[in-house]
């Protein structure tokens, strides 16, 4: 008796050319096109395409890091994170470009190379802003930004969003939950974007955004744009106690703390308090930095500085420069803050 092996039924995708042996694999794949995320994390309410992704994501909320590196002391929450890290020790580049001889340590680097160097055809371009996307479903979700429609509204503050996932992330602000913990300090955040911004501003030394007027560098575009307003003299925010004006509401808020004697940011070395984190950071650099860690040396004497601006001010004492002159008398000073103190004490201004 000639028995033929039973042929497995294939499940073709109607959007792309992929086929799948099991119906479960087909359903999981099809969510790439529809954008559907039926599986929810019970801790932060984020949604995912499969239960497996939820399981992987749940490790973000756990302090366990069971996967240890054999070459160094680093540990990781996920096995794939460990595997990606191991490449930094082995220097392997197992992912090869099919178009040129280039090879890469991670698939993300290969994808980026393929897009920038060879213009991968598997990209979907937005006709409004030329932004590229991996799938048609991602492009369709992005198109809502240009439509101006925001059908998902927050029931608490009535803020509206183009996507339901954006509304879910926003709702964490009202719930008081802060599942995203910074690995470098004790701060927690309700959204991953807030954590990323915090790391850029506080812990990263990268400052890619430059002010074209004064060449000052900033970690984020938003901070650069807010700084630009200071050049336009848009001081709309007036202090009700002393009449001083500010271009940003945050600057007025910090200024009011000076009147109220509030010093939220404490130095753990000498217990001094400061109004802003920036003031605390400058204090630590000036007063608690070791001599061998001060990178800016005076060319005239043996003094060293941790802040470049302090070195520039110190050099004026050698060169005899006093660029800040009082318009009410003939006095001039090395620093603007010294001029301000003089105007207050000598002229009541």
Steps between C-alpha positions, in 0.01 A plus 500: 500500500648828384456749779589857410606732782230744589589841360491780755263784428674832443356833612593776253498865606270712282712815555853371436642182344577313825340162570468317833455137598294561814199724532637642828818616325289656225283689752808624684654621172181668375497730804808665345273631224196583713689653793280301741646447851257277694742398780535741794760541775310503830756733663538791255206426265719501186372270224687249281441279197565170684506353850870423449571873463307566821713240681821660374374850583396401856869460589532879470297530821710240682834561671624153410794481256568126469715512184865577586786583265798259506748778420389780734270553799199627306169316535185522287129440533464332159711239320496696173640804682787284627563359150510851355743606774733201442573627150681798657752253651534256210503774231294270277297643212271215398246707303609551138366742242376321186592795277854590613778337714401689819420302817352605833474386862123560524204468266397858579833626362454288187148636446623858545785438254269340245263797514760779487746343252285289271151647536310186595188457284306357793435849631178693489536875456260763637397738221468792744834494685707230315539297820561129435330199667558125503136404429181638349328477839765721661459749218121504546539566873744782426260660247264584789753764606443690174121454504472710816246256646549398865217259583646375831428741788612479862200483736686697770667794326331473156834497317460327160725259312524350151565146632350296780847387615595868552190548715590191707849634564362841591250349747792380715564865594161517676527154659811594697681187380864544400616165359804635310797517739828675425797265540734785594298679769190432717254687274198324342278610211147416381610485135805362324535824302537690828772259612684538167481881523625486862801286399582735211485815711642380832727200435610532136778734390366521144378847398409476129275809480684832459365853541589690182520832686733417791620145406382357832432124482192311623404136550150535347343709226232624742760644737677669208174655374409625849848654530457680165212699648744659746668672204165646389442681833156342538480555875126452548517346848524755783591423861219630727747561785784695339379579146782312325396357162579163342466346155402155629244401768748248643754778558237701689409190703864450602534871575198492737674224696777750574244730665348209693837363612434160336813294425382164364837378371735405786872429475562168677861601575450832680118516537469833316171556320436639151196615304583311178680180409731704277617708798565181700700353210717814472551501877623139495737571210643812665531374858513121499698409187847350552794700367597225254146506353502872419550514124552876446847635585606863523792579266629775734492325841453156657125531560265245343123511451218249450281750309627672185306819577688532831830475315394775254408728789829421678702585188353852509683559830833429322412703192354793695164475319185627670230484231199572727473877561249686715299759305448707817869540600847421368539159667549184292515132600619156389156334523143611432380370838757726674366796303144414610606490866673838459189659344287374790737610779628826353205629301196313639421368150 
